[in-house]
Amino acid sequence: MERRKNRRKNGDEEDASSVDSIRIIRSPSSPMSPEKKGKAYGGSNFFLASKGAMLLVVGIMIGYVAVPMALVELNVKDIHNRSSYGNDGAPRMRSLQSDEDSIQTRVAEDQKLLSTQSLPTITSPQIMHTPILSDHRRKKIVVTGGAGFVGSHLVDKLMMEGHEVTVLDNFFTGQKKNIAHWLQHPNFSLVVHDVTEPIQLEVQEIYHLACPASPPHYQFNPVKTIKTSTMGTLNMLGLAKRVGAKILLTSTSEIYGDPQVHPQKEDYWGNVNTVGPRSCYDEGKRVAETMMYSYKNQNHVDIRVARIFNTFGPRMHPNDGRVVSNFIIQSLQNKPITIYGEGEQTRSFQFVDDLVNGLHALMNGPYDGPVNLGNPDEYLVRDFAVLIKKLTNSASEIQKLEQTKDDPSRRKPDISLAKEKLGWSPKVKVEDGLQKTIAYFQGVLDQAGEIIPTGPGASKPQN
Ligand SMILES: NC(=O)c1ccc[n+]([C@@H]2O[C@H](COP(=O)([O-])OP(=O)(O)OC[C@H]3O[C@@H](n4cnc5c(N)ncnc54)[C@H](O)[C@@H]3O)[C@@H](O)[C@H]2O)c1
């Protein structure tokens, strides 16, 4: 019994020891209570470490996997939005079409606007509107010398009437800025062309102005001036004859030379030196007039001849050395106002808008004899210098230079024929025209900084 008890006791002990041994064997793989785990790995430190590890793993997952995937997804969506295909892979036709439609609508609106007006530029800031004429009323008109001073104002008038205007110009004295405001207009064309060469065009009216007009310019290359007046006029008359166009020549008061009658009427034949420094211009214009009437009489070309007297206004060439531009440029810069001799010559000055209206009335009326276009207001040149000095508030001195050769002593148009045949007479007062011209040259000076006034030696190239 005693042994059994002991055995049982021992067995119990054996059992107990075997349970413990089993527990020990199981311990690495079996779940343990937190308590035991704590004991096995150092308690609460283990818990914190494993939590940190978890967070680290989650962070890595977000940073390296979730965010890049989200970005890729966003990008793909964006590309899909901008591409011509939708998410379903079908072509995105409707939105592309509406984009094109709105661009086309805008372009059409802009073109419509630009086809009915000029573009403001520094030289011509005011917007000029052009009407839309029916096809049978819209004329095809050529203006030779249309980039020059008078020509560019004439182009403005014809464009504002709604006609199709082509400018032929070799830019000898013309300036692109004078016509830049029309370059985008569908009714306007510019052909860089020398009128001494023939040209083929379809045209109904030709205003033939191409010719340098100021003494320094036309004396710069006298042979070319003669060619321009003679060959140029022949070419334009040939064109007029071929296509049945009406043609107007801008002749000049210079065909009267140093006149012996005063004021000058159209039936005065003039007093011109054939071999002086001004002859290339004066005689060139005289023979051009003769050509006009020869083509009229022999070939029935419908012709008009305007004899233009001294004209001034905005867009005059700053270096053309003419009285008005020179005096204004000198006064605005407080440089000496230079007059030739005692300044006792007389000149009559018309504002360019009046001249343009006269040219237009002549072309559109039936009268085909030569017609004077000028302002009979006559000034002594020295008085004119004083007037410009006053209008510009200038501190300039008036400086007398040597009298130039063949300078006409008196110049004043008789415009009774223009009044009778065209119903035309100048409307702009000289002082009002001068104010506009002074404002224009002030603008040129503000842009250019300084303009060297053109003196008597300016007609020859400087060595
Ligand atoms: N402005 C005046 O006071 C005045 C007086 C009398 C006559 N005119 C006449 O009026 C017309 C215009 O004078 P403006 O004052 O405008 O002169 P401008 O010099 O400003 O204009 C003349 C234009 O003709 C162009 N031209 C010259 N030679 C050419 C050629 N061979 N081929 C093509 N183009 C050429 C010039 O580049 C310029 O654009 C001229 O025929 C001139 O004789 C003018």
The ligand as a Tripos MOL2 file, in Angstrom:
@<TRIPOS>MOLECULE
LIG
   44    48     1     0     0
SMALL
NO_CHARGES

@<TRIPOS>ATOM
      1 N1          3.1250  116.5980 -102.7060 N.am      1 LIG1
      2 C1          3.1050  117.6280 -103.5020 C.2       1 LIG1
      3 O1          3.1650  118.7590 -103.0570 O.2       1 LIG1
      4 C2          2.9830  117.4240 -104.9950 C.ar      1 LIG1
      5 C3          2.9380  118.5530 -105.8110 C.ar      1 LIG1
      6 C4          2.8260  118.3590 -107.1610 C.ar      1 LIG1
      7 C5          2.7360  117.1120 -107.6860 C.ar      1 LIG1
      8 N2          2.7790  116.0210 -106.8800 N.ar      1 LIG1
      9 C6          2.7190  114.6920 -107.5150 C.3       1 LIG1
     10 O2          1.9470  113.8130 -106.7410 O.3       1 LIG1
     11 C7          2.5000  112.5130 -106.7880 C.3       1 LIG1
     12 C8          2.7200  111.9930 -105.3660 C.3       1 LIG1
     13 O3          3.6140  112.8660 -104.7030 O.3       1 LIG1
     14 P1          3.9990  112.6520 -103.1700 P.3       1 LIG1
     15 O4          4.1310  113.9900 -102.5760 O.co2     1 LIG1
     16 O5          3.0940  111.6740 -102.5430 O.co2     1 LIG1
     17 O6          5.4340  112.0420 -103.3350 O.3       1 LIG1
     18 P2          6.0960  110.7970 -102.6090 P.3       1 LIG1
     19 O7          7.5210  110.8250 -102.9610 O.co2     1 LIG1
     20 O8          5.7280  110.7590 -101.1980 O.co2     1 LIG1
     21 O9          5.3900  109.5700 -103.3370 O.3       1 LIG1
     22 C9          5.8130  109.0660 -104.5750 C.3       1 LIG1
     23 C10         5.6440  107.5500 -104.5310 C.3       1 LIG1
     24 O10         6.0180  107.0020 -105.7870 O.3       1 LIG1
     25 C11         6.8930  105.9070 -105.5710 C.3       1 LIG1
     26 N3          7.7710  105.7650 -106.7350 N.ar      1 LIG1
     27 C12         8.7220  106.6260 -107.1700 C.ar      1 LIG1
     28 N4          9.3050  106.1540 -108.2870 N.ar      1 LIG1
     29 C13         8.6910  104.9700 -108.5800 C.ar      1 LIG1
     30 C14         8.8320  104.0060 -109.6040 C.ar      1 LIG1
     31 N5          9.7330  104.1430 -110.5790 N.pl3     1 LIG1
     32 N6          8.0500  102.9090 -109.5700 N.ar      1 LIG1
     33 C15         7.1390  102.7360 -108.6010 C.ar      1 LIG1
     34 N7          6.9540  103.6190 -107.6120 N.ar      1 LIG1
     35 C16         7.7200  104.7290 -107.5890 C.ar      1 LIG1
     36 C17         7.6420  106.2710 -104.3230 C.3       1 LIG1
     37 O11         8.2080  105.1690 -103.6910 O.3       1 LIG1
     38 C18         6.5340  106.9040 -103.4980 C.3       1 LIG1
     39 O12         5.8120  105.9500 -102.7910 O.3       1 LIG1
     40 C19         3.7650  112.6050 -107.6160 C.3       1 LIG1
     41 O13         3.4860  112.1980 -108.9280 O.3       1 LIG1
     42 C20         4.0970  114.0790 -107.5980 C.3       1 LIG1
     43 O14         4.7740  114.4630 -108.7580 O.3       1 LIG1
     44 C21         2.9120  116.1690 -105.5550 C.ar      1 LIG1
@<TRIPOS>BOND
     1     1     2 1
     2     2     3 2
     3     2     4 1
     4     4     5 ar
     5     4    44 ar
     6     5     6 ar
     7     6     7 ar
     8     7     8 ar
     9     8     9 1
    10     8    44 ar
    11     9    10 1
    12     9    42 1
    13    10    11 1
    14    11    12 1
    15    11    40 1
    16    12    13 1
    17    13    14 1
    18    14    15 2
    19    14    16 1
    20    14    17 1
    21    17    18 1
    22    18    19 2
    23    18    20 1
    24    18    21 1
    25    21    22 1
    26    22    23 1
    27    23    24 1
    28    23    38 1
    29    24    25 1
    30    25    26 1
    31    25    36 1
    32    26    27 ar
    33    26    35 ar
    34    27    28 ar
    35    28    29 ar
    36    29    30 ar
    37    29    35 ar
    38    30    31 1
    39    30    32 ar
    40    32    33 ar
    41    33    34 ar
    42    34    35 ar
    43    36    37 1
    44    36    38 1
    45    38    39 1
    46    40    41 1
    47    40    42 1
    48    42    43 1
@<TRIPOS>SUBSTRUCTURE
     1 LIG1         1 GROUP 0 **** ****
